[in-house]
Amino acid sequence: MLLLTVGGSFGFYQNAAEMMQQHHMFYAPNLLGTITGMIEAAIIAFAGLYAFGWIYNRLTK
């Protein structure tokens, strides 16, 4: 997300930055928006991987 913000500020990855704004509630192409977007993505990833691990451990017992 950080690389996307930096690239978007230089004119690269404009479409990807717009899609990131659509899919992440707290992402914006500025410093605060990048930090909050990264926190949001980390929470979503943690929840998804935790659920996957829980299901995996239940199925392997």
Secondary structure as a PSIPRED ss2 file (coil, helix, strand):
# PSIPRED VFORMAT (PSIPRED V4.0)

   1 M C   1.000  0.000  0.000
   2 L H   0.000  1.000  0.000
   3 L H   0.000  1.000  0.000
   4 L H   0.000  1.000  0.000
   5 T H   0.000  1.000  0.000
   6 V H   0.000  1.000  0.000
   7 G H   0.000  1.000  0.000
   8 G H   0.000  1.000  0.000
   9 S H   0.000  1.000  0.000
  10 F C   1.000  0.000  0.000
  11 G C   1.000  0.000  0.000
  12 F C   1.000  0.000  0.000
  13 Y C   1.000  0.000  0.000
  14 Q H   0.000  1.000  0.000
  15 N H   0.000  1.000  0.000
  16 A H   0.000  1.000  0.000
  17 A H   0.000  1.000  0.000
  18 E H   0.000  1.000  0.000
  19 M H   0.000  1.000  0.000
  20 M H   0.000  1.000  0.000
  21 Q H   0.000  1.000  0.000
  22 Q H   0.000  1.000  0.000
  23 H H   0.000  1.000  0.000
  24 H C   1.000  0.000  0.000
  25 M C   1.000  0.000  0.000
  26 F C   1.000  0.000  0.000
  27 Y C   1.000  0.000  0.000
  28 A C   1.000  0.000  0.000
  29 P C   1.000  0.000  0.000
  30 N C   1.000  0.000  0.000
  31 L H   0.000  1.000  0.000
  32 L H   0.000  1.000  0.000
  33 G H   0.000  1.000  0.000
  34 T H   0.000  1.000  0.000
  35 I H   0.000  1.000  0.000
  36 T H   0.000  1.000  0.000
  37 G H   0.000  1.000  0.000
  38 M H   0.000  1.000  0.000
  39 I H   0.000  1.000  0.000
  40 E H   0.000  1.000  0.000
  41 A H   0.000  1.000  0.000
  42 A H   0.000  1.000  0.000
  43 I H   0.000  1.000  0.000
  44 I H   0.000  1.000  0.000
  45 A H   0.000  1.000  0.000
  46 F H   0.000  1.000  0.000
  47 A H   0.000  1.000  0.000
  48 G H   0.000  1.000  0.000
  49 L H   0.000  1.000  0.000
  50 Y H   0.000  1.000  0.000
  51 A H   0.000  1.000  0.000
  52 F H   0.000  1.000  0.000
  53 G H   0.000  1.000  0.000
  54 W H   0.000  1.000  0.000
  55 I H   0.000  1.000  0.000
  56 Y H   0.000  1.000  0.000
  57 N H   0.000  1.000  0.000
  58 R H   0.000  1.000  0.000
  59 L H   0.000  1.000  0.000
  60 T H   0.000  1.000  0.000
  61 K C   1.000  0.000  0.000
